[in-house]
Amino acid sequence: AITLQNARNFQKVRDEIGRLQDQVAGGRGFHTFIGSSPIIQEKLEIVRRVAAADSSVLILGESGVGKELFAEQIHLQSGRRDKPFVRVNCAALPEALLESELFGHVKGAFTDATSPRRGRFELADGGTIFLDEIGELPLSLQSKLLRVLQSRTFEKVGSSDPITVDVRIIAATNRDIEKAVTVGDFRSDLYYRLNVLPLHIPPLRQRTEDIVELAHFFLKRFNRETNKQIRGFSDKAMEEMFLYTWPGNVRELENAVERRSEEHTSELQSRQSI
């Protein structure tokens, strides 16, 4: 029981940190966008056109390609840039918590609801909400999300009072969403409402021109965060990076650079101790 309570307390603290991070103003908290390959520049041109509209956007692509960064660019280049950009990972929370996370709840709505809570849609009013891993959204919540898309209204958990918001929805998934619709795991009407402006992000293996720029960016960040002075990559390391297919895409490249940098630092320290 103590372990369960500690887990719940930890979840509450983490959720509160997430909400506070989402409310940070002035553009802070956004990622640096790296990518100068022709295919990425083509996607950024699409982003500029999409940002001018106010329709829903569905970002598709493999895990780790940087879908959230493209969502950020759409928001930052839109008329909503000075309003909140709120992130939600639909796969990170169980269904019971996800509904409250999205739409909020009133006091007494369930056992742990000791005080009212604003949901992410309410926090994003006037701005943009990014629903990552939308393909994992439970069917029971898909109908409620569809209503928000259609009428911009919803009710908090435990309440029958409608709340109206002005929010642009950007969703993303690495799943074959059309297949999910076919087998009945995802509502077709919700899919068509989300897929007004689709954006496909290419995997890293199709934009190898970005590997050098990304690798150096991650290395500089590692040096800055750890106060190290690793100068660069050997010819062999660069050759291996170009030959590898990066199934984990940009996220895997970032992890690989950080891991190799730590290994390199450890090797130097070992030699000095000898």
C-alpha positions, 0 to 999 in steps of 0.5 A: 500500500505504501509503495502504491501511494508513493507511486501515485505521489510520484505520478502527481509530481511528474504530472505537475512538472509537465504542466508547468513546463508546458506553461513556460512562456517566451518560446523556452522549452522548444527544441533546436531544429537541425536539418538542412537536407533537401528532403527536410527543407521540402518538409519545412516548406510544407510546415510553413504552408500548414502553419498558416492554416488552422486545421488539424495536422496528423504527423506520421513517421517512424519512432525517433524521426522528430515528429514533436520537433515538426509539431513545434515548428508548426506552432511557432510559425502559426498565429498561435505562437504566443499562446501555449504549446501543450504536449501530451503523450497518449501512450504514457498514462493508463486510460483512467488517468489519461481522461483526467489529463486531457480534460481535467476533473472536478473535486470528488470525481474519483478517489484521488480527486481531492481538488479540481484540476484543469486538463491539457485542453483547457491549458492549451486554450488559444494555442496548440495541443500536441497529441503524441502517440495518438494511435494508442488513444483508447477507443473510449476516449476517441469519441470524446476527442472527436467531439472536441474536434467537431464542436470545441467542447468537452466536460471534465471528468465528474461534471456535465458542464460543457467547456469551450476551448479554442485549440489547434490539434496536432497529432502524431503516430508511428503506427500504421493508422490506416490499418488500425482503422481497418481492424477497428482499433481507431475510429475512421471518423476521428482519423479523417478529422485529424488527417486534414493536413497530413505530414510524413516525416522521412527516416534518417536513412533517407536523409543521410546528409543530416547525420554530420550536422546532427552528430556534431550538434549532439556532441556539442550539447554533451560537451556543454552539459558535462563540461568536456572538450571532445573535439569531434569524430574520427573518420572511422566513426563517421564512416560507420555512422553513414553505413548504419541504417539507424532504425531508431532514427535521430533519437538513436543517433543522439543516444549513440553519440552520448554513449560513445562520448561517455565511453571516450571520456572513461577511456581517457580517465583510465589512461590518466590513472595508469 
